[in-house]
Every structure is written in structure tokens, then in C-alpha cells.
Amino acid sequence: MPLQALGYVGFGSAALDDWRQFGTRLVGLQTVERSPSLLAFRMDDRKQRIVVDRAMPDGERFFGWEVAGADALDALAARLERARVDVTAEPRTLADNRRVRGLISFRDPAGNRLEAFYGAAIDDTPFSPGRSISGFRTGPLGLGHAVLTVKDISAVMPFYVDVLGFGLSDYMQKPFRAYFFHINARHHSLALIETGKNGMHHLMVELFSLDDVGQSYDVALSEPDRVSVTLGRHTNDLMTSFYARTPSSFMVECGWGGREIDPATWQPSELQDGPSLWGHERVWLPPADREMARQMRMLAAAAGLRAPVQVMEGNYKRMSGACPWWDGVSGKS
């Protein structure tokens, strides 16, 4: 795949003070003071991952997709030009601003500004979260995933799959139409939701501890209208998460326990049980779709739909069995 991971994102907003509070107090990001008109956040050893720029109009956004190096960037630019996509080789000043060694820019069919880069700068000081958290799961998986709203998925999907090399993870047709795409072991680094308009839906960040998510949820519950999707667990990437309304017109999903896939062998399928195993009441859905999503969760529960939690070594403690029936069905006896 030409692209390796979602490396950074940027959003236009004049509400820098609100973003500073949201990013540090709720999400746990580290603020990097850049200028009176630009706010940046760290979430690991890199100098910046998320940028909020007052000079950009509200609603404007960019997404930085990482490649292996200068040769890979040149090859991607040539590939885009063969597909008749306008490509701009950005100057050193912008690369310095993005804290990378080199980058190009182009747009997807929905008008989103995409940037491809290599050589992200590493900070010489340790990551210091805005509140007490265990940290964010990034590295080769990237900073998380981005979900975009589009007028028509069929008009956008070929660009990401055929030109940029994303693989389809899975898709669903109800209670809304959504397609999920991967470029590494993260179940999806990008998703498209068909809503009839182009825009930003949410950005997901994954924390190391379930308690980090629960404590973020407590912070969100303490603020009026901050929770846009209640705590729940997804059916496809198995993430336990909630969604918080940002100071801009989109959400941030704070999650834990996302599944890994093998891109070489993964087979996409249609999701039949809805987007969530439980929870995730979506206050933004129209009433009819919201009721459909609720009924799908009830049917999944009645059918006994379950999934093992996705944990890392050292992040769990095995319990002894306490029920002969459970020991039998789980293979312990």
C-alpha cells in the first residue's frame, strides 16, 4: 500500500481556547503552543499530531497520510498524476509547519485536502498528557482514524481504493450507509458515511486503558451537551468508546480495545448486526434511524452476539472460572 498510516490532521477554528480545554481536559492531549493563531497537540513522541488553525475557515480540514520516504512520496505523486489528480509539491515552509521533511497535497473527489508526507519530526522531550492517562495507541497504526461524510460513497470510494490503495474492511447499509477502509493493521484508518453532504464526522483516538476512556466519559458527562454518542462497543472494530462534540462541527471518539487485522488476508463483509453491540446511542441520527439502530442492538443482544475484548499483554489479568457451564463452553474443563 502506498500509504502507511494517518499521521496528522488539521482543522480550521477560531475557538482556540475552547479547543485547548477540550483537547487537554477531556481527551488528554498535550498542548504545544505555536502562535496566537495556531494551536497544536501532541499525543506521543512526535512533535505534533493535531493542529487547530485560526487562519483557516471553520470547517476547513486537512489529513496527513504517511509514506515510507522521499522515493515513496515521488512514486505516489506520479501515481496521482497518472490518475489525473492535481498534485502540489509543497514548499519547505509548509513542511516545517507540519513538522515533516517533505509533503505533497491534493484533494479527494469530495474536496477534502489530503497531504502525503514523510519524515515526521520526533520531539526530544517525553509526551506529557493534559490529564492523567496511560497514553495513546499510535506508532505504525497512526494517530487513529478519520470518518468523513460524503454525498455519494460510490463517487469517492474508487479514489481511495484504486488510486490511494486503501483496502475495504467491511461495510453496512443500515441504519446508515458506511464503508470502512484500512492501510495497516488498524481495522480502519478511514471511513465514509453517506449523508447527502460532504463534511467531517469524527476523529478517533485510541487510549491504552479502558479506565482512561471511562474517566474521559465522566468529564464529558459533566459538560452540557458534550456527549454526542453514549458509551458503547462497535461490532466491526470491537472498540469500546464514546463520542464527544468538539468546539468545531464534528466529534472526537475516545476509544479502547480496537482490533487488529492482517491486511494481506482480511476479507471484507457486510455488517448485518448494525454498528454497535451495545450502547452508542447516537443523538445526531434522525429519530427513525435512531430507533432502527436501537432495534438492531436489541436483536443482536437477543441473538447472543458477543466478541472477545482486544487486549495487550500486561493490560489484563486472567480470572479463574466460577461456573462449570462456562468452563465447559470456553474449553477450560
Buried (B, 14 or more C-beta within 10 A) or exposed (E): EBBBBBBBBBBBBBBBEBBBBBBBBBBBBBBBEBEEEBBBBBBBBBBBBBBBBBEBEEEBBBBBBBBEEEEBBBBBBEBBEEBEBEBEEBEEEBBEBBBBBBBBBBBBBBEBBBBBBBBBBEBEEEBEBBBEBBBBBBEEBBBBBBBBBBBBBEEBBEBBBEBBBBBBBBBBEBBBBBBBBBBBBBBBBBBBBBBEEBBBBBBBBBBBBBEBBBBBBEBBBEBEEBBBBBBBBBBBBBBBBBBBBBBBEBBBBBBBBBBEBEBEEBEEEEBEBBBBBBBBBBEBBEEEBBEBBBEBBEEBEEEEBEEEEBEEEEBEEEEEEEEEEEEEEEEEE
